[in-house]
Amino acid sequence: MFTRRDFLRTTAATAILMGSPLALRRAAAQQTLSQDDLLRFDPLGQVTLLHVTDVHAQLRPLYFREPSVNLGVGAVAGDPPHITGRDFLARYDIPADSPECYALTSVDFTALARTYGRVGGLDRLATLVNAIRAERPDQTLFLDGGDTWQGSYTSLQTNGADMIRAFNALKTDAMTAHWEFTYGEARVRAAVEGELDFPFLCGNVIDATWEEPVFESTQMFERGGVAVAVIGQAFPYTPIANPRHLIPEWSFGIRPEMVQEHVDNARANGAEVVVLLSHNGFDVDRKLASLVNGIDVILTGHTHDALPREVTVGKTLLIASGSHGKFLSRLDLEVKDGRVTDYRYRLIPVFSDVITPDPEMAKVITEVRAPYEAECTRVLGQTDDLLYRRGNFNGSFDDLICQALLAERDAEIALSPGFRWGATLLPGQDITVDDVYSMTSITYPNAYRQPMTGAMLKTVLEDVADNLFNTDPFYQQGGDMVRVGGMGYAIDIHKPMGERISDLTLLATGDPIDPAREYIVAGWASVNEGTEGPPIYDIVSQYIERQGTVSVPENTAITIKA
């Protein structure tokens, strides 16, 4: 029988995947794509950095569609990562229908997903990491950019212990954090002090009472005879984007002056390479690189961007490694006379069907999932349509969540947060409990139902739009626009605060939203303490079970004005 694995072994790779035009010619001539091809790399220098970020508790292979809309504003409009689809293919000279087209864009996603299969899986990631370590045993650092402990049924049930065990097994060298903090101060402290086998670096987190660091900022490593400093930068807006009451004693922030101090201290202590392991988001890190001197590499996270080439700001390299375990970044550094003199980079797509699972990690995954496997794999229904989340304004799974809120909470309008995490489902695929939790598993899941005036609805949309489209990256808090059900609107991202949103319409009647009228609104993930209502994952599961087969028509209720 001719399997997908056989197909992938007879599919030519392209220059970005293979890392060089010479490799492209070899692959094209041989018509092969294998695990060895994914690992092929001409080593350079003394230090190898491996980076993953935003895994969101995904232990097993999955489908994950990149966004078709990722708009930038101000000076970065039209620059990576704010290009998508065929524009992305053209920018990086990627052929359509290629493995890179599938991995890096949304172009022809369903057809290419059926061709190339799932991506990610920590047992596959372990195979790649272990192979590179075997090649460079004393030169490799494996670093995790955070958003690791949250995003699945098992992570929610174990308070992230499943992912801690898995990343201990990966022999991670250091991590930083964001969604980890939503388990609360006590849980984070217990994990850091008693469960992690590696440093938890969050140099920008300060005790609000004592104004002292809560966690270590920097870890020094020796690799290939080179002193490497890794500085951790947690998501700076955690108490705003997530409930402050879960971490009431901790203060966050970008803190450029503090980052500069950490860099200077590292250099003073002999660091020849300085790496910022960051969860700021790409545009924030791009600006930070222009303000802080002495950072050689920023391994950026939070915004889930996957770029096949580094971006340079002065002498700083920005590396964007995607999300959900879909990619592994490899960056080799040559260091002479205490400074980086050359580098070589490759973004490695983790094509699950090509990679032999690492048996030890596969065993860990089986063991941590065993108590929950039956519930995780329980089928709730099926989908007629492609279900995904990524996109500035909506995703089809977000639209499904809004459908569920409208129906199950008897509401006129639904609001769903613009989270970026969650696996993609192909048309005709079963929807399992695992799938629902990959979109909804948070520690503050209550789905509220309350009246809101039309004026308040506009204010909510304006506030979120400013968080996303403020021309100063330091005022961007990441995520995407709040998803809306039952209501349409228009947006001009280039307008100033308070003027971006217009033409609000109640879809059920076609009437304009009345600023003075109260509407019944259902939503979830409120950051307010004491929010009441059933958990969103129960609401969505019940709705899918009632429907049996779900259909999500194309969302035409949002107009993007030029």
C-alpha positions as CSV (number, residue, x, y, z in Angstrom):
1,M,0.0,0.0,0.0
2,F,1.3,3.5,-1.0
3,T,1.2,5.5,2.3
4,R,1.5,9.2,3.0
5,R,5.0,8.5,4.3
6,D,5.9,6.9,1.0
7,F,4.4,10.0,-0.8
8,L,6.5,12.3,1.3
9,R,9.6,10.3,0.5
10,T,8.9,10.9,-3.2
11,T,8.2,14.6,-3.0
12,A,10.8,17.1,-3.9
13,A,11.7,19.7,-1.2
14,T,12.6,23.3,-2.0
15,A,15.4,25.7,-1.1
16,I,14.0,27.0,2.2
17,L,13.3,23.5,3.5
18,M,16.6,22.1,2.5
19,G,18.5,25.3,3.5
20,S,20.4,26.0,0.3
21,P,20.1,26.0,-3.5
22,L,22.6,23.1,-3.7
23,A,20.5,21.1,-1.4
24,L,17.5,22.0,-3.6
25,R,19.2,20.6,-6.7
26,R,20.1,17.4,-4.9
27,A,16.6,16.9,-3.5
28,A,15.0,17.7,-6.9
29,A,17.3,15.3,-8.7
30,Q,16.6,12.5,-6.1
31,Q,12.9,13.3,-5.8
32,T,13.1,12.5,-2.0
33,L,12.0,14.0,1.2
34,S,13.0,12.2,4.4
35,Q,13.9,12.8,8.0
36,D,17.5,13.1,6.9
37,D,16.5,15.9,4.6
38,L,14.8,17.8,7.4
39,L,17.9,17.5,9.5
40,R,20.4,18.4,6.7
41,F,22.4,21.4,7.7
42,D,26.0,22.5,7.2
43,P,27.2,23.1,10.8
44,L,28.9,26.4,11.5
45,G,30.9,27.7,14.4
46,Q,30.8,26.6,18.1
47,V,27.2,27.2,19.2
48,T,23.9,25.7,18.1
49,L,20.7,27.3,19.4
50,L,17.5,25.2,19.1
51,H,14.2,27.0,19.8
52,V,10.6,26.1,20.1
53,T,7.8,28.4,21.4
54,D,4.1,28.5,21.9
55,V,3.6,24.7,21.9
56,H,0.4,25.2,23.8
57,A,0.4,21.7,25.4
58,Q,0.2,19.9,22.1
59,L,1.8,16.5,22.8
60,R,0.7,14.8,19.6
61,P,0.8,15.6,15.9
62,L,-2.0,17.9,14.6
63,Y,-3.0,20.1,11.7
64,F,-2.3,23.8,12.0
65,R,-3.3,26.4,9.5
66,E,-1.3,29.6,9.3
67,P,-3.2,32.9,9.0
68,S,-4.6,34.3,5.8
69,V,-4.7,37.8,7.4
70,N,-1.9,39.2,9.6
71,L,-1.9,43.0,9.1
72,G,0.7,45.4,10.3
73,V,0.5,49.1,10.9
74,G,2.9,52.0,10.8
75,A,6.5,51.3,9.8
76,V,6.1,47.5,9.7
77,A,3.1,47.4,7.4
78,G,3.9,44.9,4.7
79,D,7.0,43.6,6.4
80,P,7.4,40.1,7.8
81,P,5.5,38.7,9.6
82,H,2.7,40.9,8.2
83,I,2.5,39.2,4.9
84,T,0.5,36.0,4.2
85,G,-0.7,33.7,1.5
86,R,0.7,34.2,-2.0
87,D,2.5,37.4,-1.0
88,F,4.4,35.3,1.5
89,L,5.2,32.7,-1.1
90,A,6.5,35.5,-3.5
91,R,8.6,37.2,-0.7
92,Y,10.4,34.0,0.1
93,D,10.4,32.4,-3.4
94,I,8.4,29.4,-2.2
95,P,6.6,27.3,-4.9
96,A,2.9,26.7,-4.5
97,D,1.9,23.2,-3.6
98,S,5.3,22.6,-2.0
99,P,6.0,21.4,1.5
100,E,6.9,25.0,2.6
101,C,3.7,26.3,1.1
102,Y,1.8,23.9,3.3
103,A,3.9,24.6,6.4
104,L,4.1,28.4,6.2
105,T,0.9,29.6,4.6
106,S,-2.8,29.0,4.3
107,V,-2.7,28.6,0.5
108,D,-4.7,25.5,-0.6
109,F,-4.4,24.3,3.0
110,T,-7.0,21.6,3.0
111,A,-5.7,19.9,-0.1
112,L,-2.1,20.2,1.0
113,A,-2.9,18.9,4.5
114,R,-4.4,15.8,2.9
115,T,-1.1,15.4,1.0
116,Y,1.5,16.2,3.6
117,G,-0.3,15.1,6.8
118,R,0.0,16.3,10.3
119,V,2.8,18.4,11.9
120,G,4.4,18.5,15.3
121,G,4.2,16.0,18.1
122,L,6.8,16.0,20.9
123,D,8.0,12.5,20.1
124,R,8.9,13.8,16.6
125,L,10.4,17.0,18.0
126,A,12.5,14.8,20.4
127,T,13.9,12.9,17.4
128,L,15.1,16.1,15.8
129,V,16.5,17.6,18.9
130,N,18.3,14.4,19.9
131,A,19.8,14.0,16.4
132,I,21.2,17.5,16.5
133,R,22.5,17.1,20.0
134,A,24.2,13.9,18.9
135,E,25.9,15.8,16.1
136,R,26.8,18.7,18.3
137,P,26.9,17.2,21.9
138,D,28.8,20.0,23.6
139,Q,27.6,22.9,21.5
140,T,23.8,22.8,21.6
141,L,21.3,24.7,23.7
142,F,17.6,23.8,23.5
143,L,15.4,26.7,24.6
144,D,11.6,27.0,25.1
145,G,9.9,30.3,24.6
146,G,6.8,29.7,26.8
147,D,3.1,29.2,26.4
148,T,3.9,25.5,26.9
149,W,1.9,24.3,29.9
150,Q,-1.6,25.4,28.6
151,G,-3.8,24.5,25.7
152,S,-5.1,20.9,26.1
153,Y,-7.4,18.7,28.1
154,T,-4.5,17.0,29.9
155,S,-2.7,20.2,30.7
156,L,-5.8,21.6,32.3
157,Q,-6.4,18.5,34.3
158,T,-2.8,18.2,35.5
159,N,-2.1,22.0,35.9
160,G,0.6,21.7,33.3
161,A,2.4,18.7,34.9
162,D,2.1,16.7,31.7
163,M,4.1,19.3,29.8
164,I,6.6,19.8,32.5
165,R,7.3,16.1,32.4
166,A,7.6,16.2,28.6
167,F,10.0,19.1,28.5
168,N,12.1,17.7,31.3
169,A,12.4,14.6,29.1
170,L,13.5,16.8,26.2
171,K,16.3,18.0,28.5
172,T,15.3,21.6,28.0
173,D,18.0,24.1,29.0
174,A,15.8,27.0,29.9
175,M,12.3,28.5,29.3
176,T,10.4,31.7,29.8
177,A,6.6,32.1,30.2
178,H,3.2,33.6,29.7
179,W,0.1,31.4,29.9
180,E,1.9,29.4,32.6
181,F,1.0,32.2,34.9
182,T,-2.7,31.6,34.5
183,Y,-2.4,28.6,36.8
184,G,-1.7,31.1,39.6
185,E,1.2,32.1,41.8
186,A,1.2,29.1,44.0
187,R,1.2,26.6,41.2
188,V,3.9,28.4,39.3
189,R,6.1,28.6,42.3
190,A,5.6,24.9,43.1
191,A,6.5,24.0,39.5
192,V,9.6,26.2,39.4
193,E,10.9,25.1,42.8
194,G,10.0,21.4,42.7
195,E,9.2,20.1,39.3
196,L,11.3,21.8,36.5
197,D,14.7,20.4,35.8
198,F,15.8,23.6,34.1
199,P,15.8,27.4,34.7
200,F,12.6,29.4,34.5
201,L,13.9,32.8,33.3
202,C,11.6,35.8,33.6
203,G,13.7,38.8,34.3
204,N,11.0,41.3,33.9
205,V,8.7,39.9,36.6
206,I,8.9,41.9,39.9
207,D,7.3,41.5,43.3
208,A,5.0,44.5,43.4
209,T,5.4,44.9,47.2
210,W,9.1,44.4,47.6
211,E,10.2,45.6,44.1
212,E,12.5,42.5,43.9
213,P,12.9,40.0,41.1
214,V,10.5,37.0,41.5
215,F,12.5,34.7,39.2
216,E,16.1,34.5,37.8
217,S,16.7,36.7,34.8
218,T,19.8,35.1,33.3
219,Q,21.5,31.7,33.0
220,M,25.1,31.3,31.8
221,F,26.0,28.3,29.7
222,E,29.3,27.2,28.2
223,R,28.9,25.7,24.7
224,G,31.7,24.9,22.4
225,G,34.1,26.8,24.6
226,V,31.9,29.9,24.3
227,A,30.2,31.6,27.2
228,V,26.5,32.1,26.3
229,A,24.1,34.2,28.4
230,V,20.3,33.4,28.1
231,I,18.1,36.1,29.4
232,G,14.4,35.4,29.9
233,Q,11.6,37.9,29.1
234,A,8.1,36.9,30.1
235,F,5.0,38.2,28.4
236,P,5.0,41.9,29.6
237,Y,1.2,42.3,29.6
238,T,0.2,39.2,31.5
239,P,-1.8,41.0,34.2
240,I,-3.8,42.9,31.5
241,A,-4.4,40.1,28.9
242,N,-5.1,37.5,31.7
243,P,-6.7,37.8,35.1
244,R,-4.6,39.9,37.5
245,H,-6.2,38.2,40.5
246,L,-4.3,35.0,39.6
247,I,-0.9,36.7,40.1
248,P,-1.8,39.7,42.3
249,E,1.7,40.2,43.8
250,W,3.6,40.2,40.5
251,S,4.4,43.1,38.3
252,F,5.3,42.7,34.6
253,G,6.4,45.0,31.8
254,I,8.7,45.3,28.8
255,R,11.2,47.2,30.9
256,P,13.9,48.1,28.3
257,E,16.2,49.6,30.9
258,M,16.1,46.4,32.9
259,V,16.8,44.3,29.8
260,Q,19.8,46.5,29.1
261,E,21.0,46.0,32.7
262,H,20.7,42.2,32.3
263,V,22.7,42.4,29.1
264,D,25.4,44.6,30.5
265,N,25.7,42.3,33.6
266,A,26.0,39.3,31.3
267,R,28.7,40.9,29.3
268,A,30.5,42.0,32.5
269,N,30.4,38.3,33.6
270,G,32.1,37.2,30.5
271,A,29.2,36.4,28.1
272,E,30.4,36.2,24.5
273,V,26.9,35.6,23.1
274,V,23.8,37.1,24.6
275,V,20.4,35.6,23.8
276,L,17.1,37.1,24.8
277,L,14.6,34.2,25.2
278,S,11.5,36.4,24.7
279,H,7.7,36.1,24.9
280,N,7.2,39.8,23.9
281,G,5.7,39.3,20.5
282,F,7.5,39.9,17.2
283,D,6.9,43.6,16.7
284,V,7.7,44.4,20.4
285,D,11.0,42.5,20.1
286,R,11.8,44.3,16.8
287,K,11.5,47.7,18.6
288,L,13.2,46.4,21.7
289,A,16.2,45.3,19.6
290,S,16.6,48.9,18.4
291,L,16.7,50.2,22.0
292,V,18.9,47.7,23.8
293,N,22.5,47.3,22.9
294,G,24.5,44.0,23.0
295,I,21.8,41.4,22.3
296,D,23.1,39.0,19.6
297,V,19.9,36.9,19.2
298,I,16.2,37.4,20.1
299,L,14.3,34.1,20.1
300,T,10.9,35.7,19.9
301,G,7.5,34.2,20.8
302,H,3.8,34.9,21.6
303,T,2.6,36.1,18.2
304,H,3.1,32.6,16.7
305,D,4.9,33.9,13.7
306,A,6.9,31.4,11.6
307,L,9.5,33.0,9.4
308,P,11.9,31.0,7.2
309,R,14.6,33.7,7.4
310,E,16.0,35.7,10.3
311,V,15.1,39.4,10.5
312,T,18.0,41.7,11.5
313,V,17.8,44.9,13.6
314,G,21.3,46.4,13.7
315,K,23.5,43.6,15.0
316,T,20.6,41.6,16.5
317,L,19.0,38.6,14.8
318,L,15.3,38.0,15.4
319,I,14.2,34.3,15.1
320,A,10.5,33.4,14.8
321,S,9.8,29.7,15.3
322,G,6.0,29.4,14.9
323,S,3.8,27.5,17.3
324,H,2.2,24.3,18.4
325,G,5.4,22.3,17.9
326,K,5.1,22.7,14.2
327,F,8.7,24.1,13.7
328,L,12.1,23.7,15.3
329,S,14.6,26.6,14.7
330,R,18.3,25.9,14.4
331,L,20.7,28.7,14.6
332,D,24.5,28.1,14.4
333,L,26.8,30.8,15.6
334,E,30.5,31.4,14.9
335,V,32.1,33.4,17.7
336,K,35.6,35.0,17.5
337,D,37.2,37.5,19.9
338,G,34.1,37.6,22.1
339,R,31.6,38.4,19.4
340,V,29.4,36.7,16.8
341,T,31.1,36.8,13.4
342,D,28.9,34.5,11.3
343,Y,25.7,32.5,11.6
344,R,23.6,30.0,9.7
345,Y,19.8,29.6,10.2
346,R,17.1,27.1,9.3
347,L,13.5,26.8,10.3
348,I,12.8,23.1,10.3
349,P,9.2,22.0,9.7
350,V,8.2,19.1,11.9
351,F,6.5,16.9,9.2
352,S,5.2,14.2,11.5
353,D,4.8,11.5,8.8
354,V,8.4,11.8,7.8
355,I,10.0,11.6,11.3
356,T,10.4,8.4,13.3
357,P,8.9,9.0,16.8
358,D,11.4,9.0,19.6
359,P,10.5,5.9,21.7
360,E,11.2,7.5,25.1
361,M,9.1,10.6,24.4
362,A,6.4,8.4,22.9
363,K,6.3,6.5,26.2
364,V,6.1,9.7,28.2
365,I,3.2,10.9,26.1
366,T,1.3,7.6,26.4
367,E,1.8,7.6,30.2
368,V,0.7,11.2,30.8
369,R,-2.4,10.8,28.6
370,A,-3.4,7.4,29.8
371,P,-5.8,8.5,32.6
372,Y,-7.6,10.8,30.2
373,E,-7.3,9.1,26.9
374,A,-10.9,7.8,26.7
375,E,-12.3,11.2,27.4
376,C,-9.8,13.0,25.1
377,T,-10.7,10.9,22.1
378,R,-14.4,10.9,22.7
379,V,-16.1,12.0,19.5
380,L,-18.6,14.8,19.9
381,G,-19.6,15.2,16.2
382,Q,-18.1,16.0,12.8
383,T,-17.4,19.1,10.8
384,D,-18.4,19.8,7.2
385,D,-15.9,22.7,7.0
386,L,-12.3,23.6,7.7
387,L,-12.1,24.7,11.4
388,Y,-9.2,26.9,12.4
389,R,-8.5,29.8,14.6
390,R,-5.6,32.0,13.3
391,G,-6.5,35.3,11.6
392,N,-6.7,39.0,12.7
393,F,-10.5,39.2,12.7
394,N,-12.0,35.7,12.8
395,G,-11.4,32.0,12.5
396,S,-13.9,29.4,11.6
397,F,-13.6,27.6,15.0
398,D,-14.0,30.9,16.7
399,D,-17.2,31.4,14.7
400,L,-18.3,27.9,15.9
401,I,-17.7,29.0,19.5
402,C,-19.8,32.1,18.8
403,Q,-22.6,29.9,17.4
404,A,-22.5,27.8,20.5
405,L,-22.7,30.9,22.8
406,L,-25.6,32.3,20.9
407,A,-27.6,29.1,20.9
408,E,-26.7,27.6,24.3
409,R,-26.8,30.9,26.3
410,D,-29.8,32.4,24.4
411,A,-27.9,35.6,23.5
412,E,-28.3,38.2,20.7
413,I,-24.5,38.8,20.4
414,A,-21.5,36.6,21.3
415,L,-18.0,37.7,22.1
416,S,-15.0,35.3,22.0
417,P,-11.4,36.3,22.7
418,G,-8.9,36.6,19.9
419,F,-6.7,33.7,21.2
420,R,-4.1,32.3,18.7
421,W,-3.9,28.8,20.0
422,G,-5.8,25.7,18.9
423,A,-5.5,22.8,16.4
424,T,-7.1,22.9,13.0
425,L,-9.7,20.3,11.8
426,L,-10.2,19.3,8.2
427,P,-13.6,19.0,6.5
428,G,-15.1,15.7,7.3
429,Q,-13.0,15.2,10.4
430,D,-14.4,14.0,13.8
431,I,-14.5,16.6,16.5
432,T,-13.2,15.2,19.8
433,V,-13.1,16.5,23.3
434,D,-9.4,17.0,22.7
435,D,-10.2,19.3,19.8
436,V,-12.6,21.5,21.8
437,Y,-10.1,21.8,24.7
438,S,-7.3,22.8,22.3
439,M,-9.4,25.9,21.7
440,T,-10.9,26.5,25.2
441,S,-8.8,25.0,28.0
442,I,-8.2,27.9,30.4
443,T,-8.4,28.3,34.1
444,Y,-11.1,31.0,33.9
445,P,-13.5,29.4,31.4
446,N,-16.9,30.7,32.7
447,A,-19.3,31.8,30.0
448,Y,-21.1,34.9,31.1
449,R,-24.5,36.2,29.9
450,Q,-25.2,39.9,30.6
451,P,-26.7,43.0,29.1
452,M,-24.4,45.5,27.3
453,T,-25.3,48.7,25.6
454,G,-24.4,49.3,21.9
455,A,-22.0,52.0,23.1
456,M,-20.2,49.5,25.3
457,L,-19.9,47.0,22.5
458,K,-18.3,49.6,20.3
459,T,-15.9,50.5,23.2
460,V,-14.9,46.9,23.6
461,L,-14.1,46.6,19.9
462,E,-12.2,49.9,19.9
463,D,-10.1,48.9,22.9
464,V,-9.1,45.6,21.4
465,A,-8.4,47.1,18.0
466,D,-6.0,49.6,19.6
467,N,-4.2,46.8,21.4
468,L,-3.7,45.1,18.1
469,F,-3.2,48.0,15.7
470,N,-1.5,50.8,17.7
471,T,1.4,52.1,15.6
472,D,3.7,51.9,18.6
473,P,4.5,48.2,19.2
474,F,5.0,48.8,22.9
475,Y,1.2,49.4,23.1
476,Q,0.3,46.2,21.3
477,Q,-0.7,43.4,23.7
478,G,-0.7,40.6,21.1
479,G,-3.6,38.3,20.2
480,D,-6.2,39.1,17.6
481,M,-9.4,40.9,17.4
482,V,-12.2,39.8,19.7
483,R,-14.4,37.4,17.7
484,V,-18.0,38.5,17.3
485,G,-21.2,36.5,16.6
486,G,-24.6,37.9,15.8
487,M,-23.1,41.3,15.0
488,G,-21.2,42.8,12.0
489,Y,-19.0,45.8,11.9
490,A,-16.4,47.6,9.7
491,I,-12.9,48.4,10.7
492,D,-10.2,50.8,9.4
493,I,-7.0,49.8,11.1
494,H,-5.2,53.0,10.1
495,K,-7.6,55.3,12.0
496,P,-6.7,56.5,15.5
497,M,-8.1,55.1,18.8
498,G,-11.9,55.4,19.0
499,E,-12.4,55.9,15.3
500,R,-11.5,52.4,13.8
501,I,-14.9,50.7,14.3
502,S,-18.1,51.7,12.4
503,D,-21.3,50.3,10.9
504,L,-22.2,48.0,13.8
505,T,-25.1,45.9,12.8
506,L,-27.3,43.3,14.5
507,L,-27.3,40.4,12.0
508,A,-30.6,38.9,13.1
509,T,-32.5,42.0,12.0
510,G,-30.1,44.0,9.8
511,D,-30.6,47.0,12.1
512,P,-27.8,49.3,13.2
513,I,-26.6,48.7,16.7
514,D,-28.3,51.3,18.9
515,P,-25.7,52.9,21.3
516,A,-28.4,53.4,23.9
517,R,-30.1,50.0,23.7
518,E,-29.1,47.0,25.9
519,Y,-28.3,43.7,24.1
520,I,-28.0,40.3,25.7
521,V,-24.3,39.3,25.2
522,A,-22.7,36.0,25.9
523,G,-18.9,35.6,26.1
524,W,-16.1,33.9,28.0
525,A,-12.5,34.4,29.3
526,S,-13.4,37.5,31.3
527,V,-10.4,38.7,33.3
528,N,-12.8,39.8,36.1
529,E,-12.8,37.8,39.3
530,G,-16.0,36.1,40.2
531,T,-17.4,35.8,36.7
532,E,-20.3,33.3,36.7
533,G,-21.5,30.9,34.1
534,P,-20.9,27.4,32.8
535,P,-17.4,26.5,31.4
536,I,-17.0,27.4,27.7
537,Y,-15.7,23.9,26.9
538,D,-19.0,22.4,28.2
539,I,-21.0,24.8,26.1
540,V,-19.2,24.1,22.9
541,S,-19.2,20.4,23.5
542,Q,-22.9,20.4,24.2
543,Y,-23.6,22.4,21.0
544,I,-21.6,20.1,18.8
545,E,-23.3,17.1,20.2
546,R,-26.7,18.6,19.6
547,Q,-25.8,19.5,16.0
548,G,-24.1,16.2,15.2
549,T,-22.4,17.7,12.1
550,V,-21.4,21.3,12.3
551,S,-21.3,23.8,9.4
552,V,-19.6,27.1,9.6
553,P,-20.3,29.4,6.6
554,E,-17.8,32.0,5.5
555,N,-17.8,35.0,7.8
556,T,-18.8,38.1,5.7
557,A,-20.0,40.2,8.6
558,I,-16.7,42.1,9.0
559,T,-15.6,44.7,6.5
560,I,-11.9,45.7,6.4
561,K,-11.6,49.2,5.1
562,A,-8.4,50.3,3.3
